[in-house]
Every structure is written in structure tokens, then in C-alpha cells.
């Protein structure tokens, strides 16, 4: 298993666990998981998956306030 995949897997699982525990450290750990995933997708030439990760990141950044389509009202 490539190193980037392992980093993405471990950081993603840790990010979910930190989110459940409601700590602020979930954000940087999850960002590491996303960046590692994008790098791995690019390296493996999985451009569709890479684009979906980038779009998901854009939606997450937009979800800071009223502009979030998934926010509870």
C-alpha cells in the first residue's frame, strides 16, 4: 500500500474520531487527509476522484455560515 494512501487512511480515521470527540484538532488532521488523498489520486491518475475531493473541499469551506446548503435551519 502506498505511503500516501496510508497517511490519508490514518488521518481520515483520526479526523473522524476527533470530530466525534468535538476537538478543534479535527480540522488540521482532516485537512492532512484530504491533501494526501488528492496527491494520491493525482499520482495514480484518478482525475475524477481528485476533482470530487476538490469540489468537496470547496463546499466545506463555503459551509462556514449561511451559504451552506447542508446547514440545519
BAVO-190340 format. One record per residue: residue in one letter; x, y negated, z of N, C-alpha, C, O in turn. Coordinates in nm, 2 decimals, decimal comma, padded with zeros to 4 digits, always signed. Layout:
residu=A n_u=X n_v=Y n_w=Z ca_u=X ca_v=Y ca_w=Z c_u=X c_v=Y c_w=Z o_u=X o_v=Y o_w=Z
...
***
This chain:
residu=X n_u=+00,09 n_v=+00,12 n_w=+00,00 ca_u=+00,00 ca_v=+00,00 ca_w=+00,00 c_u=+00,09 c_v=-00,12 c_w=+00,00 o_u=+00,18 o_v=-00,13 o_w=+00,08
residu=X n_u=+00,06 n_v=-00,22 n_w=-00,09 ca_u=+00,15 ca_v=-00,34 ca_w=-00,10 c_u=+00,14 c_v=-00,42 c_w=+00,03 o_u=+00,04 o_v=-00,42 o_w=+00,10
residu=X n_u=+00,25 n_v=-00,49 n_w=+00,06 ca_u=+00,26 ca_v=-00,58 ca_w=+00,18 c_u=+00,15 c_v=-00,68 c_w=+00,19 o_u=+00,09 o_v=-00,70 o_w=+00,29
residu=X n_u=+00,12 n_v=-00,75 n_w=+00,07 ca_u=+00,01 ca_v=-00,85 ca_w=+00,07 c_u=-00,13 c_v=-00,79 c_w=+00,11 o_u=-00,21 o_v=-00,86 o_w=+00,18
residu=X n_u=-00,15 n_v=-00,67 n_w=+00,07 ca_u=-00,28 ca_v=-00,61 ca_w=+00,10 c_u=-00,29 c_v=-00,58 c_w=+00,25 o_u=-00,39 o_v=-00,59 o_w=+00,31
residu=X n_u=-00,18 n_v=-00,53 n_w=+00,31 ca_u=-00,18 ca_v=-00,50 ca_w=+00,45 c_u=-00,20 c_v=-00,63 c_w=+00,53 o_u=-00,27 o_v=-00,64 o_w=+00,63
residu=X n_u=-00,13 n_v=-00,74 n_w=+00,49 ca_u=-00,14 ca_v=-00,87 ca_w=+00,56 c_u=-00,29 c_v=-00,92 c_w=+00,55 o_u=-00,34 o_v=-00,96 o_w=+00,65
residu=X n_u=-00,35 n_v=-00,91 n_w=+00,43 ca_u=-00,48 ca_v=-00,95 ca_w=+00,41 c_u=-00,58 c_v=-00,87 c_w=+00,49 o_u=-00,67 o_v=-00,92 o_w=+00,55
residu=X n_u=-00,56 n_v=-00,74 n_w=+00,50 ca_u=-00,65 ca_v=-00,65 ca_w=+00,58 c_u=-00,64 c_v=-00,68 c_w=+00,73 o_u=-00,74 o_v=-00,69 o_w=+00,79
residu=X n_u=-00,52 n_v=-00,69 n_w=+00,78 ca_u=-00,50 ca_v=-00,71 ca_w=+00,92 c_u=-00,55 c_v=-00,85 c_w=+00,96 o_u=-00,61 o_v=-00,86 o_w=+01,06
residu=X n_u=-00,51 n_v=-00,95 n_w=+00,88 ca_u=-00,55 ca_v=-01,09 ca_w=+00,91 c_u=-00,70 c_v=-01,10 c_w=+00,90 o_u=-00,76 o_v=-01,17 o_w=+00,98
residu=X n_u=-00,76 n_v=-01,03 n_w=+00,80 ca_u=-00,91 ca_v=-01,04 ca_w=+00,79 c_u=-00,98 c_v=-00,98 c_w=+00,91 o_u=-01,08 o_v=-01,03 o_w=+00,96
residu=X n_u=-00,93 n_v=-00,86 n_w=+00,95 ca_u=-01,00 ca_v=-00,79 ca_w=+01,06 c_u=-00,98 c_v=-00,87 c_w=+01,19 o_u=-01,07 o_v=-00,88 o_w=+01,27
residu=X n_u=-00,86 n_v=-00,93 n_w=+01,21 ca_u=-00,83 ca_v=-01,01 ca_w=+01,32 c_u=-00,91 c_v=-01,14 c_w=+01,32 o_u=-00,96 o_v=-01,18 o_w=+01,43
residu=X n_u=-00,93 n_v=-01,19 n_w=+01,20 ca_u=-01,01 ca_v=-01,31 ca_w=+01,19 c_u=-01,16 c_v=-01,29 c_w=+01,23 o_u=-01,22 o_v=-01,37 o_w=+01,29
residu=X n_u=-01,21 n_v=-01,17 n_w=+01,19 ca_u=-01,35 ca_v=-01,14 ca_w=+01,23 c_u=-01,36 c_v=-01,12 c_w=+01,38 o_u=-01,45 o_v=-01,17 o_w=+01,44
residu=X n_u=-01,26 n_v=-01,05 n_w=+01,44 ca_u=-01,26 ca_v=-01,03 ca_w=+01,58 c_u=-01,25 c_v=-01,16 c_w=+01,66 o_u=-01,32 o_v=-01,18 o_w=+01,76
residu=X n_u=-01,17 n_v=-01,25 n_w=+01,61 ca_u=-01,15 ca_v=-01,38 ca_w=+01,67 c_u=-01,28 c_v=-01,47 c_w=+01,66 o_u=-01,32 o_v=-01,54 o_w=+01,75
residu=X n_u=-01,35 n_v=-01,45 n_w=+01,54 ca_u=-01,48 ca_v=-01,52 ca_w=+01,52 c_u=-01,58 c_v=-01,47 c_w=+01,62 o_u=-01,66 o_v=-01,55 o_w=+01,68
residu=X n_u=-01,59 n_v=-01,34 n_w=+01,64 ca_u=-01,68 ca_v=-01,28 ca_w=+01,74 c_u=-01,65 c_v=-01,34 c_w=+01,88 o_u=-01,74 o_v=-01,36 o_w=+01,95
residu=X n_u=-01,53 n_v=-01,35 n_w=+01,91 ca_u=-01,49 ca_v=-01,40 ca_w=+02,04 c_u=-01,50 c_v=-01,55 c_w=+02,05 o_u=-01,48 o_v=-01,61 o_w=+02,16
residu=X n_u=-01,53 n_v=-01,62 n_w=+01,94 ca_u=-01,55 ca_v=-01,76 ca_w=+01,93 c_u=-01,43 c_v=-01,84 c_w=+01,98 o_u=-01,44 o_v=-01,93 o_w=+02,06
residu=X n_u=-01,32 n_v=-01,81 n_w=+01,92 ca_u=-01,20 ca_v=-01,89 ca_w=+01,94 c_u=-01,16 c_v=-01,97 c_w=+01,82 o_u=-01,20 o_v=-01,93 o_w=+01,71
residu=X n_u=-01,09 n_v=-02,08 n_w=+01,84 ca_u=-01,06 ca_v=-02,16 ca_w=+01,73 c_u=-00,95 c_v=-02,10 c_w=+01,64 o_u=-00,93 o_v=-02,14 o_w=+01,52
residu=X n_u=-00,88 n_v=-02,00 n_w=+01,69 ca_u=-00,78 ca_v=-01,93 ca_w=+01,61 c_u=-00,83 c_v=-01,85 c_w=+01,50 o_u=-00,75 o_v=-01,80 o_w=+01,41
residu=X n_u=-00,96 n_v=-01,83 n_w=+01,49 ca_u=-01,02 ca_v=-01,76 ca_w=+01,38 c_u=-00,99 c_v=-01,83 c_w=+01,24 o_u=-00,98 o_v=-01,77 o_w=+01,14
residu=X n_u=-00,99 n_v=-01,96 n_w=+01,25 ca_u=-00,97 ca_v=-02,04 ca_w=+01,12 c_u=-00,83 c_v=-02,02 c_w=+01,06 o_u=-00,83 o_v=-01,98 o_w=+00,94
residu=X n_u=-00,72 n_v=-02,04 n_w=+01,13 ca_u=-00,59 ca_v=-02,02 ca_w=+01,06 c_u=-00,57 c_v=-01,87 c_w=+01,03 o_u=-00,51 o_v=-01,84 o_w=+00,92
residu=X n_u=-00,61 n_v=-01,78 n_w=+01,11 ca_u=-00,59 ca_v=-01,64 ca_w=+01,08 c_u=-00,67 c_v=-01,60 c_w=+00,95 o_u=-00,62 o_v=-01,53 o_w=+00,87
residu=X n_u=-00,80 n_v=-01,65 n_w=+00,94 ca_u=-00,88 ca_v=-01,62 ca_w=+00,83 c_u=-00,82 c_v=-01,68 c_w=+00,70 o_u=-00,83 o_v=-01,63 o_w=+00,59
residu=X n_u=-00,76 n_v=-01,80 n_w=+00,72 ca_u=-00,70 ca_v=-01,87 ca_w=+00,60 c_u=-00,58 c_v=-01,79 c_w=+00,55 o_u=-00,56 o_v=-01,77 o_w=+00,43
residu=X n_u=-00,51 n_v=-01,73 n_w=+00,64 ca_u=-00,39 ca_v=-01,64 ca_w=+00,60 c_u=-00,45 c_v=-01,52 c_w=+00,52 o_u=-00,39 o_v=-01,48 o_w=+00,42
residu=X n_u=-00,56 n_v=-01,47 n_w=+00,57 ca_u=-00,62 ca_v=-01,35 ca_w=+00,50 c_u=-00,66 c_v=-01,39 c_w=+00,36 o_u=-00,64 o_v=-01,31 o_w=+00,26
residu=X n_u=-00,72 n_v=-01,50 n_w=+00,34 ca_u=-00,77 ca_v=-01,55 ca_w=+00,21 c_u=-00,66 c_v=-01,58 c_w=+00,12 o_u=-00,66 o_v=-01,53 o_w=+00,00
residu=X n_u=-00,55 n_v=-01,64 n_w=+00,17 ca_u=-00,44 ca_v=-01,67 ca_w=+00,08 c_u=-00,37 c_v=-01,55 c_w=+00,04 o_u=-00,32 o_v=-01,53 o_w=-00,07
residu=X n_u=-00,35 n_v=-01,45 n_w=+00,13 ca_u=-00,29 ca_v=-01,32 ca_w=+00,10 c_u=-00,37 c_v=-01,25 c_w=+00,00 o_u=-00,32 o_v=-01,18 o_w=-00,09
residu=X n_u=-00,50 n_v=-01,25 n_w=+00,01 ca_u=-00,59 ca_v=-01,18 ca_w=-00,09 c_u=-00,58 c_v=-01,25 c_w=-00,22 o_u=-00,57 o_v=-01,18 o_w=-00,32
residu=X n_u=-00,58 n_v=-01,38 n_w=-00,23 ca_u=-00,57 ca_v=-01,45 ca_w=-00,36 c_u=-00,43 c_v=-01,41 c_w=-00,43 o_u=-00,43 o_v=-01,39 o_w=-00,55
residu=X n_u=-00,33 n_v=-01,41 n_w=-00,35 ca_u=-00,20 ca_v=-01,38 ca_w=-00,40 c_u=-00,19 c_v=-01,24 c_w=-00,45 o_u=-00,13 o_v=-01,21 o_w=-00,56
residu=X n_u=-00,25 n_v=-01,15 n_w=-00,38 ca_u=-00,26 ca_v=-01,01 ca_w=-00,42 c_u=-00,34 c_v=-00,99 c_w=-00,55 o_u=-00,30 o_v=-00,91 o_w=-00,64
residu=X n_u=-00,45 n_v=-01,06 n_w=-00,55 ca_u=-00,54 ca_v=-01,05 ca_w=-00,67 c_u=-00,46 c_v=-01,10 c_w=-00,79 o_u=-00,47 o_v=-01,05 o_w=-00,90
residu=X n_u=-00,39 n_v=-01,21 n_w=-00,78 ca_u=-00,31 ca_v=-01,27 ca_w=-00,89 c_u=-00,20 c_v=-01,17 c_w=-00,93 o_u=-00,18 o_v=-01,15 o_w=-01,05
residu=X n_u=-00,13 n_v=-01,11 n_w=-00,83 ca_u=-00,02 ca_v=-01,02 ca_w=-00,87 c_u=-00,07 c_v=-00,90 c_w=-00,94 o_u=+00,00 o_v=-00,85 o_w=-01,03
residu=X n_u=-00,19 n_v=-00,85 n_w=-00,91 ca_u=-00,25 ca_v=-00,73 ca_w=-00,97 c_u=-00,33 c_v=-00,77 c_w=-01,09 o_u=-00,39 o_v=-00,68 o_w=-01,15
residu=X n_u=-00,33 n_v=-00,90 n_w=-01,13 ca_u=-00,41 ca_v=-00,94 ca_w=-01,25 c_u=-00,56 c_v=-00,92 c_w=-01,23 o_u=-00,63 o_v=-00,89 o_w=-01,33
residu=X n_u=-00,61 n_v=-00,94 n_w=-01,11 ca_u=-00,76 ca_v=-00,93 ca_w=-01,09 c_u=-00,81 c_v=-01,07 c_w=-01,08 o_u=-00,85 o_v=-01,11 o_w=-00,98
residu=X n_u=-00,82 n_v=-01,13 n_w=-01,20 ca_u=-00,85 ca_v=-01,27 ca_w=-01,20 c_u=-01,00 c_v=-01,30 c_w=-01,16 o_u=-01,03 o_v=-01,41 o_w=-01,11
residu=X n_u=-01,09 n_v=-01,21 n_w=-01,19 ca_u=-01,23 ca_v=-01,23 ca_w=-01,15 c_u=-01,24 c_v=-01,23 c_w=-00,99 o_u=-01,31 o_v=-01,31 o_w=-00,94
residu=X n_u=-01,17 n_v=-01,14 n_w=-00,93 ca_u=-01,18 ca_v=-01,13 ca_w=-00,78 c_u=-01,11 c_v=-01,26 c_w=-00,72 o_u=-01,15 o_v=-01,31 o_w=-00,62
residu=X n_u=-01,00 n_v=-01,30 n_w=-00,79 ca_u=-00,93 ca_v=-01,42 ca_w=-00,74 c_u=-01,02 c_v=-01,54 c_w=-00,75 o_u=-01,03 o_v=-01,63 o_w=-00,66
residu=X n_u=-01,10 n_v=-01,55 n_w=-00,86 ca_u=-01,19 ca_v=-01,66 ca_w=-00,88 c_u=-01,30 c_v=-01,66 c_w=-00,78 o_u=-01,34 o_v=-01,77 o_w=-00,73
residu=X n_u=-01,35 n_v=-01,54 n_w=-00,74 ca_u=-01,46 ca_v=-01,53 ca_w=-00,64 c_u=-01,40 c_v=-01,58 c_w=-00,51 o_u=-01,48 o_v=-01,64 o_w=-00,43
residu=X n_u=-01,28 n_v=-01,54 n_w=-00,47 ca_u=-01,22 ca_v=-01,59 ca_w=-00,35 c_u=-01,21 c_v=-01,74 c_w=-00,34 o_u=-01,23 o_v=-01,80 o_w=-00,24
residu=X n_u=-01,17 n_v=-01,80 n_w=-00,45 ca_u=-01,15 ca_v=-01,94 ca_w=-00,46 c_u=-01,29 c_v=-02,01 c_w=-00,45 o_u=-01,30 o_v=-02,11 o_w=-00,38
residu=X n_u=-01,39 n_v=-01,96 n_w=-00,51 ca_u=-01,52 ca_v=-02,02 ca_w=-00,50 c_u=-01,58 c_v=-02,00 c_w=-00,36 o_u=-01,64 o_v=-02,09 o_w=-00,31
residu=X n_u=-01,55 n_v=-01,89 n_w=-00,30 ca_u=-01,60 ca_v=-01,87 ca_w=-00,16 c_u=-01,53 c_v=-01,97 c_w=-00,07 o_u=-01,59 o_v=-02,02 o_w=+00,03
residu=X n_u=-01,40 n_v=-01,99 n_w=-00,09 ca_u=-01,33 ca_v=-02,09 ca_w=-00,01 c_u=-01,38 c_v=-02,23 c_w=-00,03 o_u=-01,39 o_v=-02,31 o_w=+00,07
residu=X n_u=-01,42 n_v=-02,26 n_w=-00,15 ca_u=-01,48 ca_v=-02,40 ca_w=-00,18 c_u=-01,61 c_v=-02,41 c_w=-00,11 o_u=-01,64 o_v=-02,52 o_w=-00,05
residu=X n_u=-01,70 n_v=-02,31 n_w=-00,11 ca_u=-01,83 ca_v=-02,31 ca_w=-00,04 c_u=-01,80 c_v=-02,32 c_w=+00,11 o_u=-01,87 o_v=-02,40 o_w=+00,18
residu=X n_u=-01,70 n_v=-02,25 n_w=+00,17 ca_u=-01,68 ca_v=-02,26 ca_w=+00,31 c_u=-01,63 c_v=-02,40 c_w=+00,35 o_u=-01,67 o_v=-02,45 o_w=+00,46
residu=X n_u=-01,55 n_v=-02,46 n_w=+00,27 ca_u=-01,51 ca_v=-02,60 ca_w=+00,30 c_u=-01,62 c_v=-02,70 c_w=+00,29 o_u=-01,63 o_v=-02,79 o_w=+00,37
residu=X n_u=-01,72 n_v=-02,67 n_w=+00,20 ca_u=-01,83 ca_v=-02,76 ca_w=+00,19 c_u=-01,93 c_v=-02,74 c_w=+00,30 o_u=-02,02 o_v=-02,83 o_w=+00,33
residu=X n_u=-01,92 n_v=-02,63 n_w=+00,37 ca_u=-02,02 ca_v=-02,59 ca_w=+00,48 c_u=-01,99 c_v=-02,66 c_w=+00,61 o_u=-02,02 o_v=-02,60 o_w=+00,72
residu=X n_u=-01,93 n_v=-02,77 n_w=+00,61 ca_u=-01,90 ca_v=-02,84 ca_w=+00,74 c_u=-02,01 c_v=-02,92 c_w=+00,79 o_u=-02,01 o_v=-02,96 o_w=+00,91
residu=X n_u=-02,11 n_v=-02,95 n_w=+00,72 ca_u=-02,22 ca_v=-03,03 ca_w=+00,77 c_u=-02,35 c_v=-03,00 c_w=+00,69 o_u=-02,39 o_v=-02,89 o_w=+00,67
residu=X n_u=-02,41 n_v=-03,11 n_w=+00,65 ca_u=-02,54 ca_v=-03,10 ca_w=+00,59 c_u=-02,54 c_v=-03,04 c_w=+00,45 o_u=-02,64 o_v=-02,99 o_w=+00,40
residu=X n_u=-02,42 n_v=-03,03 n_w=+00,38 ca_u=-02,41 ca_v=-02,98 ca_w=+00,25 c_u=-02,41 c_v=-02,83 c_w=+00,24 o_u=-02,40 o_v=-02,78 o_w=+00,13
residu=X n_u=-02,42 n_v=-02,76 n_w=+00,35 ca_u=-02,41 ca_v=-02,61 ca_w=+00,35 c_u=-02,54 c_v=-02,55 c_w=+00,30 o_u=-02,64 o_v=-02,57 o_w=+00,37
residu=X n_u=-02,54 n_v=-02,47 n_w=+00,20 ca_u=-02,66 ca_v=-02,41 ca_w=+00,16 c_u=-02,70 c_v=-02,29 c_w=+00,25 o_u=-02,82 o_v=-02,25 o_w=+00,24
residu=X n_u=-02,61 n_v=-02,25 n_w=+00,34 ca_u=-02,64 ca_v=-02,13 ca_w=+00,42 c_u=-02,67 c_v=-02,18 c_w=+00,57 o_u=-02,69 o_v=-02,09 o_w=+00,65
residu=X n_u=-02,67 n_v=-02,30 n_w=+00,60 ca_u=-02,69 ca_v=-02,35 ca_w=+00,73 c_u=-02,83 c_v=-02,33 c_w=+00,78 o_u=-02,92 o_v=-02,34 o_w=+00,70
residu=X n_u=-02,84 n_v=-02,30 n_w=+00,91 ca_u=-02,98 ca_v=-02,29 ca_w=+00,96 c_u=-03,03 c_v=-02,43 c_w=+00,98 o_u=-02,96 o_v=-02,52 o_w=+01,02
residu=X n_u=-03,16 n_v=-02,44 n_w=+00,96 ca_u=-03,22 ca_v=-02,57 ca_w=+00,97 c_u=-03,32 c_v=-02,58 c_w=+01,08 o_u=-03,38 o_v=-02,68 o_w=+01,11
***
